[in-house]
Amino acid sequence: MKVFVQSVNFNIDQTLVDFIEKKVSNLEKFNEKIIDAEVFLKVQNTSDKENKISEVKINIPGNDVVVKKESKTFEEGISLAVESLRRQLLKRKEKQRA
């Protein structure tokens, strides 16, 4: 699966890209039809501590799944988003079996 990472208004370092690719690639275990994933990282200009937005879009034939999380760090946001996507993919698999 290809993972496209885009950062808005800042430069992303390679360690974060590697972390994202590793986490998102694990989703293939839950749905083998995943074509690719798009990850958007944004920083909001607010005084809040939780100003980092991580958005993950999984492209599946006939259906796309999008999760958006706000957190203190991008690593935390990606972890939360991947966990949410994992639950959604498992639910979808259960519905197909039924």
Secondary structure, 3 states (H helix, E strand, C coil): CEEEEEEECCCCCHHHHHHHHHHHHHHHHCCCCCCEEEEEEEECCCCCCCCEEEEEEEEECCEEEEEEEEECCHHHHHHHHHHHHHHHHHHHHHHHHC
